[in-house]
Amino acid sequence: MSSLCKPFSVSEAPCDRISMRRRCSQQSHPATLTQSPSPRLCAVSGAVMSCCSPEIYTWGSPKRTLSAAAIGGRKITHPGKAILAGGIAGGIEICITFPTEYVKTQLQLDERANPPRYRGIGHCVRLTVQDHGLRGLYRGLSSLLYGSIPKAAVRFGTFELLSNPMRDANGRLDNTRSLLCGLGAGVAEAIMVVCPMETVKVKFIHDQCSLQPRYRGFFHGVREIIKAQGIRGTYQGLTATVLKQGSNQAIRFYVMNLLRNWYKGDDPTREMHPVVTAAFGATAGAASVFGNTPLDVVKTRMQGLEAHRYRNTVDCAFQILRNEGPQAFYKGTVPRLGRVCLDVAIVFVIYEEVVKMLNNVWKTE
């Protein structure tokens, strides 16, 4: 075999993928690289390509299959795998973190215009347990559980669908594009899942504060809401929700991608330990909390039982500012911070691990 290489060899050793791509670029060699039985010869340089994967594509063709590993880099995730892995991750995460979401929502609904019922996080937890038992901290869980699975599925599926064509030859996604893909994923999940899910959740939690609660369960509550307000009743605060979810995922995916690229440096194949993924996810979650909690407060008010007091999202924000001051836009920040950091860390870890498992049993073309 070495005799085949010598007449026109660049190197007698097997070429690596990166150097092979540099030596045989389309501009310097217009000829097309074709696959041949292993070991293969480069039609231009003649170097033996025994180390090259059969999934390397012909030059001159921009097409790529989703299952193929990018040259020397991150394996592109099929959107179908992203949807399944995201749904599993979302379902597990919400069962762990819901009590913090409950407390956050209660504090945001506790308007300063009226005598505040809760003096803080601990007081809110104590009163809830005192009045409704430990199960009270899980009031509204069903609406989030029914929604969290499709929400995470849509989020990760949309992100992979948008980001796959934007990755470079090494499978790396630059930070600006990750921001745009995250924004697209957030808007998609807001319209398809989050707005109706959050509206029902907020109404359930707010209803618990009433002297005579009206909703006896998830399906009864949804039925009553639609009966009284129509389908539009489950889409209250859509504008605020789109703004909130879009900015949420844009920040999270941007920070996560930024930290991932920093960690891997010049070695795109470097594996990330789940602990590292969790730390990066928690950091991304914290960044999103400080970046868009004001939008979350407005969204919550627009979806509560007193939403009729506001003409629109802008009017809601104006009334909060006028009646309660700018600090009201950060109500519930501490419980939301704890919930979101844990949420994002858990979701990214479970998502990455489930995708790895699916890659072993689900071969995509």
C-alpha positions as CSV (number, residue, x, y, z in Angstrom):
1,M,0.0,0.0,0.0
2,S,2.9,2.4,0.7
3,S,4.0,2.0,-2.9
4,L,0.7,3.4,-4.0
5,C,1.3,6.5,-1.9
6,K,4.9,7.4,-2.8
7,P,4.5,8.6,-6.4
8,F,2.2,11.4,-5.4
9,S,2.2,11.3,-1.5
10,V,2.0,14.2,0.9
11,S,2.6,11.9,3.8
12,E,3.0,8.1,4.1
13,A,1.1,8.1,7.4
14,P,-2.7,8.2,7.6
15,C,-3.9,11.7,7.3
16,D,-5.9,13.3,10.1
17,R,-9.2,14.9,9.2
18,I,-8.3,18.5,9.8
19,S,-5.0,18.4,7.9
20,M,-6.6,16.5,5.1
21,R,-9.3,19.1,4.7
22,R,-6.7,21.9,4.6
23,R,-4.5,20.2,2.0
24,C,-7.4,19.3,-0.2
25,S,-9.7,22.3,-0.2
26,Q,-12.1,22.9,-3.0
27,Q,-10.4,26.1,-4.1
28,S,-7.0,24.6,-4.5
29,H,-8.2,21.3,-5.9
30,P,-11.5,21.5,-7.9
31,A,-11.6,17.8,-8.2
32,T,-14.2,16.0,-6.1
33,L,-13.2,13.7,-3.3
34,T,-15.0,10.4,-3.7
35,Q,-15.4,7.6,-1.2
36,S,-13.8,4.3,-1.9
37,P,-13.5,1.0,0.0
38,S,-11.3,1.3,3.1
39,P,-8.4,2.1,3.1
40,R,-9.3,5.0,0.7
41,L,-7.1,7.2,-1.4
42,C,-7.5,10.9,-1.8
43,A,-8.1,11.5,-5.5
44,V,-5.9,14.6,-5.4
45,S,-3.1,13.9,-2.9
46,G,-3.2,10.1,-3.0
47,A,-2.6,9.9,0.8
48,V,-4.2,6.9,2.5
49,M,-7.4,7.9,4.4
50,S,-7.6,4.9,6.7
51,C,-8.6,7.0,9.6
52,C,-11.4,8.9,7.9
53,S,-15.0,8.1,8.7
54,P,-17.3,6.8,6.0
55,E,-19.6,9.7,6.9
56,I,-17.2,12.4,5.4
57,Y,-19.0,13.9,2.5
58,T,-18.0,14.7,-1.1
59,W,-16.5,18.2,-1.6
60,G,-18.7,20.4,-3.7
61,S,-21.9,19.2,-2.0
62,P,-23.2,21.2,0.9
63,K,-25.6,18.5,2.1
64,R,-25.2,16.9,5.5
65,T,-27.1,14.2,7.2
66,L,-28.2,15.0,10.8
67,S,-26.8,11.7,12.1
68,A,-23.3,12.4,10.8
69,A,-20.7,13.6,13.2
70,A,-19.2,17.0,12.1
71,I,-15.6,16.6,11.1
72,G,-13.6,16.2,14.4
73,G,-16.4,17.9,16.4
74,R,-19.8,17.7,18.1
75,K,-22.3,15.2,16.8
76,I,-25.3,16.9,15.4
77,T,-28.4,16.0,17.3
78,H,-31.4,14.9,15.3
79,P,-34.5,17.0,16.2
80,G,-36.5,13.9,16.9
81,K,-34.0,12.9,19.6
82,A,-34.0,16.4,20.9
83,I,-37.8,16.4,21.3
84,L,-37.8,13.0,23.1
85,A,-34.9,13.9,25.4
86,G,-36.3,17.4,26.1
87,G,-39.7,16.0,27.1
88,I,-38.1,13.5,29.5
89,A,-35.9,16.1,31.1
90,G,-38.8,18.6,31.4
91,G,-41.0,16.1,33.2
92,I,-38.4,15.1,35.7
93,E,-37.3,18.6,36.4
94,I,-40.7,20.1,37.2
95,C,-41.5,17.4,39.8
96,I,-38.3,18.3,41.7
97,T,-38.6,22.1,41.6
98,F,-42.3,23.0,41.6
99,P,-42.5,24.2,45.3
100,T,-40.1,27.1,44.5
101,E,-42.3,28.0,41.5
102,Y,-45.4,28.0,43.7
103,V,-43.8,30.4,46.2
104,K,-42.5,32.7,43.5
105,T,-45.9,33.0,41.9
106,Q,-47.6,33.7,45.3
107,L,-45.2,36.5,46.1
108,Q,-45.7,38.0,42.7
109,L,-49.4,37.9,43.1
110,D,-49.2,39.5,46.5
111,E,-49.6,43.1,45.4
112,R,-48.4,46.0,47.6
113,A,-51.6,48.0,46.7
114,N,-53.4,45.7,49.2
115,P,-52.1,44.8,52.6
116,P,-49.5,42.2,51.8
117,R,-50.3,38.7,53.0
118,Y,-46.8,37.3,52.9
119,R,-43.8,38.9,54.7
120,G,-41.3,36.7,52.8
121,I,-40.5,33.3,51.4
122,G,-40.5,31.5,54.8
123,H,-43.8,33.1,55.8
124,C,-45.4,32.1,52.5
125,V,-44.3,28.5,52.9
126,R,-45.5,28.4,56.5
127,L,-48.9,29.8,55.8
128,T,-49.4,27.5,52.8
129,V,-48.5,24.4,54.8
130,Q,-50.6,25.7,57.7
131,D,-53.7,26.2,55.6
132,H,-53.4,23.4,53.0
133,G,-50.7,21.0,54.2
134,L,-47.6,20.1,52.3
135,R,-49.7,19.2,49.3
136,G,-50.5,22.9,49.1
137,L,-47.0,23.6,47.8
138,Y,-47.8,21.4,44.8
139,R,-51.1,23.1,43.9
140,G,-51.1,23.7,40.2
141,L,-48.4,21.0,39.6
142,S,-50.6,19.1,37.2
143,S,-51.0,22.0,34.8
144,L,-47.2,22.5,34.8
145,L,-46.5,18.8,34.5
146,Y,-48.9,18.4,31.6
147,G,-47.2,21.4,30.0
148,S,-43.5,20.9,31.0
149,I,-43.0,17.8,28.9
150,P,-44.2,19.3,25.6
151,K,-42.6,22.6,26.5
152,A,-39.1,21.2,26.9
153,A,-39.6,19.0,23.9
154,V,-40.5,22.0,21.7
155,R,-37.7,24.1,23.1
156,F,-34.9,21.6,22.4
157,G,-36.4,20.3,19.2
158,T,-36.7,23.8,17.8
159,F,-33.2,24.8,19.0
160,E,-31.6,21.8,17.3
161,L,-33.7,22.3,14.2
162,L,-32.5,25.9,13.9
163,S,-28.9,25.4,15.0
164,N,-27.9,22.4,13.0
165,P,-27.6,24.3,9.7
166,M,-25.7,27.1,11.4
167,R,-22.9,24.9,12.8
168,D,-19.4,25.0,11.3
169,A,-17.4,22.1,10.0
170,N,-16.4,21.2,13.6
171,G,-19.9,21.2,14.8
172,R,-19.4,24.4,16.8
173,L,-22.1,27.0,17.1
174,D,-21.0,30.6,17.5
175,N,-22.4,32.6,20.4
176,T,-24.4,35.1,18.3
177,R,-26.2,32.3,16.4
178,S,-26.9,30.5,19.7
179,L,-28.6,33.6,20.9
180,L,-30.8,33.7,17.8
181,C,-31.6,30.0,18.0
182,G,-32.5,30.3,21.7
183,L,-34.8,33.2,20.9
184,G,-36.5,31.2,18.2
185,A,-36.9,28.2,20.6
186,G,-38.4,30.5,23.3
187,V,-40.9,32.1,21.0
188,A,-42.0,28.7,19.7
189,E,-42.5,27.2,23.2
190,A,-44.3,30.3,24.3
191,I,-46.9,30.2,21.6
192,M,-47.4,26.4,21.4
193,V,-47.2,25.4,25.1
194,V,-46.2,28.0,27.7
195,C,-48.9,30.6,27.5
196,P,-51.9,28.4,28.0
197,M,-50.0,26.3,30.5
198,E,-48.9,29.3,32.6
199,T,-52.3,30.9,32.5
200,V,-54.0,27.8,33.9
201,K,-51.2,27.4,36.6
202,V,-51.4,31.1,37.7
203,K,-55.2,30.9,37.9
204,F,-55.0,27.7,40.0
205,I,-52.5,29.2,42.4
206,H,-54.4,32.5,42.6
207,D,-57.7,30.6,43.1
208,Q,-56.3,28.9,46.2
209,C,-56.0,32.4,47.9
210,S,-59.8,32.8,47.5
211,L,-62.1,32.2,50.4
212,Q,-64.1,29.8,48.2
213,P,-61.8,28.2,45.6
214,R,-63.6,27.5,42.4
215,Y,-61.3,24.9,40.7
216,R,-61.4,21.3,41.9
217,G,-58.7,20.0,39.6
218,F,-56.8,20.5,36.4
219,F,-59.5,19.4,33.9
220,H,-62.3,21.0,35.9
221,G,-60.3,24.3,36.1
222,V,-59.6,24.3,32.3
223,R,-63.2,23.5,31.6
224,E,-64.4,26.4,33.8
225,I,-61.9,28.8,32.3
226,I,-62.9,28.0,28.8
227,K,-66.6,28.1,29.7
228,A,-66.3,31.5,31.2
229,Q,-63.7,33.1,28.9
230,G,-63.4,30.9,25.8
231,I,-60.1,29.7,24.4
232,R,-58.8,33.2,24.7
233,G,-59.0,32.8,28.5
234,T,-56.0,30.4,28.3
235,Y,-54.0,32.8,26.2
236,Q,-54.0,35.8,28.6
237,G,-50.7,37.6,28.6
238,L,-49.5,36.1,25.3
239,T,-47.4,39.1,24.4
240,A,-45.7,39.2,27.8
241,T,-45.2,35.4,27.6
242,V,-43.5,35.6,24.2
243,L,-41.2,38.4,25.4
244,K,-40.4,36.5,28.6
245,Q,-39.8,33.0,27.0
246,G,-38.0,34.4,24.0
247,S,-35.5,36.4,26.2
248,N,-35.3,33.5,28.7
249,Q,-34.1,30.9,26.2
250,A,-32.0,33.4,24.3
251,I,-30.0,34.2,27.4
252,R,-29.8,30.6,28.6
253,F,-28.7,29.0,25.3
254,Y,-26.3,31.9,24.7
255,V,-24.6,31.6,28.1
256,M,-24.6,27.8,28.0
257,N,-23.0,27.8,24.5
258,L,-20.5,30.5,25.5
259,L,-19.4,28.4,28.5
260,R,-19.3,25.2,26.5
261,N,-17.2,26.7,23.8
262,W,-14.8,28.2,26.4
263,Y,-14.5,24.8,28.2
264,K,-13.8,22.8,25.1
265,G,-11.4,25.4,23.6
266,D,-9.6,24.0,20.6
267,D,-10.7,20.5,21.3
268,P,-14.4,20.2,20.1
269,T,-14.4,16.5,21.0
270,R,-13.7,17.1,24.7
271,E,-16.4,15.5,26.8
272,M,-18.3,17.5,29.4
273,H,-18.8,15.8,32.8
274,P,-22.4,16.0,34.1
275,V,-21.2,18.1,37.0
276,V,-19.7,20.6,34.6
277,T,-22.9,20.7,32.6
278,A,-24.9,21.3,35.8
279,A,-22.7,24.2,36.8
280,F,-22.9,25.8,33.4
281,G,-26.7,25.3,33.3
282,A,-27.1,26.9,36.8
283,T,-25.0,29.9,35.6
284,A,-27.2,30.2,32.5
285,G,-30.3,30.0,34.6
286,A,-29.1,32.7,37.0
287,A,-28.3,35.0,34.1
288,S,-31.8,34.6,32.7
289,V,-33.4,35.4,36.1
290,F,-31.6,38.7,36.5
291,G,-32.2,39.5,32.8
292,N,-36.0,39.0,32.6
293,T,-37.7,38.8,36.0
294,P,-39.5,42.1,35.3
295,L,-41.1,40.5,32.2
296,D,-42.0,37.5,34.4
297,V,-43.8,39.7,36.9
298,V,-45.8,41.4,34.2
299,K,-46.7,38.0,32.6
300,T,-47.9,36.7,36.0
301,R,-50.1,39.7,36.6
302,M,-51.6,39.4,33.1
303,Q,-52.5,35.8,33.7
304,G,-53.9,36.2,37.3
305,L,-57.6,36.4,38.2
306,E,-57.3,40.2,38.4
307,A,-56.0,40.5,34.8
308,H,-59.1,42.4,33.8
309,R,-57.8,45.4,35.6
310,Y,-55.1,45.9,32.9
311,R,-55.9,47.0,29.3
312,N,-52.7,45.3,27.9
313,T,-49.1,44.4,28.8
314,V,-47.8,47.9,28.7
315,D,-50.7,49.2,30.9
316,C,-49.9,46.4,33.4
317,A,-46.2,47.4,33.5
318,F,-47.2,51.1,33.9
319,Q,-49.6,50.3,36.8
320,I,-47.1,48.2,38.6
321,L,-44.5,51.0,38.3
322,R,-46.9,53.7,39.4
323,N,-48.6,51.8,42.3
324,E,-45.7,49.7,43.7
325,G,-42.5,51.2,42.5
326,P,-39.6,49.8,40.3
327,Q,-38.6,47.2,43.0
328,A,-42.0,45.4,42.4
329,F,-40.6,44.2,39.1
330,Y,-38.2,42.0,41.0
331,K,-40.7,40.4,43.3
332,G,-40.1,36.7,43.7
333,T,-36.5,37.0,42.4
334,V,-35.0,34.9,45.2
335,P,-37.4,31.9,44.9
336,R,-37.3,32.1,41.2
337,L,-33.5,32.2,41.3
338,G,-33.4,29.0,43.3
339,R,-36.0,27.3,41.1
340,V,-34.5,28.4,37.7
341,C,-30.9,27.6,38.5
342,L,-31.9,24.1,39.7
343,D,-34.3,23.8,36.8
344,V,-31.8,24.6,34.0
345,A,-29.0,22.6,35.6
346,I,-31.2,19.5,35.8
347,V,-32.7,19.9,32.4
348,F,-29.4,20.3,30.6
349,V,-27.8,17.4,32.4
350,I,-30.7,15.0,31.8
351,Y,-31.0,16.2,28.2
352,E,-27.4,15.6,27.4
353,E,-27.4,12.1,29.1
354,V,-30.6,11.0,27.4
355,V,-29.3,12.1,24.0
356,K,-26.1,10.1,24.6
357,M,-28.3,7.0,25.4
358,L,-30.5,7.6,22.4
359,N,-27.5,7.8,20.1
360,N,-26.7,4.2,21.1
361,V,-30.1,2.8,20.3
362,W,-31.5,5.2,17.7
363,K,-29.5,5.4,14.5
364,T,-30.7,8.3,12.4
365,E,-29.9,9.0,8.7
